């Protein structure tokens, strides 16, 4: 298993916000047997965000990972998507709705696509 990326940088004024191994049922796939049913996907999100030295212990002063999770769930609830790449791009776009997000890295894994593999998938990185 690869080491997760780290974006945090005091010199660069960057904070690293992440979600690890969010598993959700999704309507995803291009093959006939994938249509009309859900299958588990695992989603990892890494965000490089503006860092502030003192968030004053206030949620509105930071990027809220709970909001990101709700956006991911809403995207999946929109219905069937053929490609993991498409799902990753939609999640990246949703993360950029918060103007403090500078860079997004999204990994989408299908957990039942190959019987001999733990997972298959895609990882993308996008910068504002």
Secondary structure, 3 states (H helix, E strand, C coil): CCCCCCCCECCCCEEEEEEEEEEEEECECCCHHHCCCCEEEEEEEEEEEECCCCCCCCHHHCCCHHHHHHHHHHHHHCCCECCHHHHHHHHHHHHCCCCCEEEEEEEEEECCCCCCCCCEEEEEEEEC
